[in-house]
Amino acid sequence: MHTIIYPPTIDYYWLYQRPQQLLKYLCRTGEYRVIFYNAPVCIPQHEPIQEVEPNFYVCTKKVSINIGKLEERPILWITYPPNIKYIDKLRERLVVFDAIDDASEDFAGWAHGIPELVRRADVIFATSKKLCDEYKTRHPHVYLCPNGADYDHFASNGKNPRPGDMPNGERPVIGYSGAIASWLDWQLIKSVADRCKQWDFVFIGPLYFNFSDVAHGSNIYYLGRKAYEELPCYINCFDVCVIPFRKSGMTDAVNPVKLYEYLSAGKPVVSTDIYELEDIPFVSVSKNTDEFVKNITYWIESNDEEHVKQRREFARANSWAERAKRVSDVLDGMIRR
């Protein structure tokens, strides 16, 4: 069994993201053990080692690994470029760079570590076409691996109860799930909410932005961060799901996890015109406020079971389980070289 070591990067229990999901599904192939070093920020980890599922261990920084007792040298998995400092310290057989975001704007602090990480990595996985094209000019082993969703978790078929803090359901709900941050187009959000008082706009997720500047209207609701287990209950209540990202170099390189979670739930998706979503089926891309309103209106009036079925079929084919199979095939080839 191959061992993947993920150095301290994110709070495992705070926001369930690509690193947790992709590594979890690699574990489930039966070929990998994951040692995930936690970087708790909001949720403390009281036990030094927690086996969250078979062969997936979440560890505190104080836990040391006897590399010599592993069946073989480990794979070092890096998503945060400053973690190049761990290269060579673990006698790793492979260095994987999983390129998740563009190192600009909010993530500009990562940029200084990227040239060295690209030079030292054995293989690079990129979440978006833009990132893949960029790294292919700099490295011989670059593979496109978009984000995905835990399909079964979100494809609940409406069986989840309506949460008590949701609006009462008398009006259509336009919903967003994810980080509440600077990359959302707040001007668009306020404009659409002001224009469409007949809809309720619900936002759930951790707050990295002063939401009081936005929630000025009676039809905008911020319900806070929700545990991963609760997300399907909320998304099931959305009539239309939105990805209202501000268009920029950073967001053009984003392949949103929420897209696949929305589609797993069978929900219509309306987005701004970020590059990565232009050619993805079942996304109504909007170039301006008028189109955003028009697309939401269309899906409120026109959604049906056939569309729901098609979205779910697409999401199932683009699940984390499918992504893990692709990554495992690439890693097997690299290990056998």
C-alpha positions, 0 to 999 in steps of 0.5 A: 500500500502506498502512503501519501503524506499531506503536510499542514495546510488547512483545518481538516474539520472546518471547510470540506475541500478538494484535499480532504475529498480527493485524498479520501477517495484515493484511500477508498481505491484500496491502494493508498494510506493517507496521513493528513497533517491537520492545521486547526484554525477554528475547530481544535483536534483533541486526539493526536491521531484520528482515523476518520475512515479506514487508512485515512489518518488526521494527525496533529503536527506533534505526531512524527512518522517513522518513515523507515517502518513504511512499506515503501517511501511515501508520496508527498502531496502539496497544495500550498506552495510554501510547503516546499520546505518539506521536500527531501525531509520525508525521503519521498519517492514522489512529489505531487503538486495539486494546483488548486488556485491561481496564485494571484489576488487573495492567493498572491502570497503563494507565488514565491514558492511556485517556481521551486515547487514546479521544478521539484514536483514529479507530477502536477495535477491542475483543477482548471484548463487555465492552470493546466495550460499554464503549467504544461509550458513549464513541466512535462507531466501535467494532468487536468483533474477538475474538482468533483463532488461526493455524489451520494452525499448531495443526491438526496432526492429531496429526502432531507428536512427543511432547516428551521433557519431557512426562509419559509418557502413562500418565495423562490430561493436563490442559493449560494453555498461556499466561502463568503469572500472578496471574489463574489460579485457583491455589486451584482448580488445587491443589484439582482436582489434589489431588482427581484424582491419576489425572490429570497437570496440565501448564503451559507458558508464561512465568512471572510467578508463584511456581509453587513455591507450586503445584507441591506435588503429584506430578501438577503439572508446569511445563515452562517457556516454549516457542517458538511453533513448539513449542506444537502438539507440546505441545497435541497431548498434552493430553487436555483443555485448561483456562482456569482463570482467577480470576473478576474484572472483568479476566478477564471482559473477556478473550477468550483467544487460547489458546481458539482455539488449543486448538480449532484442535487439536481439543481439548475446553476446560474453563474457569471461568465468565468472562463472555466464554466463557459463550456460546462453543460448545465450551467447558464453563464451570464455576461451581465446583470440582465442575463443573470436575472433572465437565467434565474427566471427561466429556471424558476419557471422551466425546471423539470424532472428530465433536467434534474436527471441529466444534471445528476448523471453529469455529476455522477460521471464527475464525482470525486470517486471518478477523479480519484480513479484518474489520479490513481492511474497517473500515480501508478504510472509514475511509480512504475517508471 
